[in-house]
């Protein structure tokens, strides 16, 4: 069974940048969409950004659209989330997710995603 492994989280100052990575391990499966979600303490898991592996269409939440960038390096089979101009509201555990079922567009809710990583914590100090 494929597992997703996130890395790159940490403690940073407001206004700085971080890049998260998501790499699969184990026996890989065909995926159609990948995404980043985040969950802050006491809040629901929310969609951050997603990418269609065929075609590369990207979708972002309004709160990160101008600051974050999702990408995938097919040669390395790795997905990234470049996060710029971080602010304390971005503090959360960030999860990598993959959807192995095809649909018309990048899902923006957690339910369609059937592979999840363990998460990497991002803390932004003011």
N, C-alpha and C positions, 0 to 999 in steps of 0.2 A: 504494500500500500504506500502510495506517495505521501510524503510529509513536506510541509512548507516550513522553512526556517528563516526567520527574520533576524536582521542584525542592523547595527548602526545607531541605535537609540542612545540617549545619554542626557546629561544635564548641560544646558547651554544658557547663555544670556539672551535676553530679548533683542531682536534685530539681527541675530546671527542665523547661520544655515546649518542644516544637517541633511545627510543623504541616507535613507534607509534602503536596505537590500532584502530581497526575498529569493531564496534559492531552494529548489526542490531536492529532496533526498529520497532514496529508496527507489522502487520501481515506478517510473513515471507513467502518467496516464494522459490521454488527450484532453486538453483544456481549451475552452472557447473564450472565456473571459477571465481576467484577473483584476483584483482590486485591492485597495487599501481601505480599511475601516479603522476607526479609533473609538476608544471608550474611556471617558473620564470617570472618576469616582462618583457614584450616585447617579450617573447618566446612562442612557441607552447607547448601544453601539451605533455609531453613525458612519455613513458613507463619506469617504474623503475623495477618492479618485478611482477610476476604473479604465481598463483598456481592453479592446477587442483584439485577440491574437491574430485574427485574420483581418487584415486591412489597417489595423493600428488605430482605429477610432478611439479617442479619449473623452472621458466625461469627468467633470469636477463638481464638487459641491460649491455653492456660491461663496462660502466662507474661505475657501482656499484657492479659488480659481486664478487669481492674479499672482499668487505667491508659490504655489506648489506645481510640480511637473512630474507626471508619471511616464515611465518609459520601460522598454524591455529590450534586453540584449539577447537576441535569439541564439547567437553563437555560444553565449555563456549560460543560456537558459535561466537568466536572472532578471527579475523585475526590480525597478528602482522607484523611489519617491524622493525627489529633490525638494526640500522644504527651505524656502528663503524667507527672510524677514519674519522670523518666528516671534510669536507673542505668547504671553502666559496662557491665553485661552486655547492654545494648541497643545498644552500639556495633557497627555493621555497615554494609554497603552495602545500602540498601533499594531494592527493585525493585517497580515497578508491573507488573501483568500482567492480561491479559484473555483470556477464554475465549469463542470465537465459536460453540461448539457447546453445545446445551442438554443439561442433565442434571438429575437429580432434586434435587440440592442443591449448595451451594457447594463446589467441589472444594478440598481442603486439601493437595494435593500439587502439585508444579510441572508434572507431565506434561500434564494436560489444558489448560493455558494455552498458547495459541499466539501471543499477542502480548506482547512484553516491552519495557520501557524499558531505558535504559543504566545506570540506578541513580543514587542520590544517597547520599553518605556521611554517616553520622551518627556522631559521636564524642562520648562522654560522659565527661568528666573527673571523677575522684573528689575 
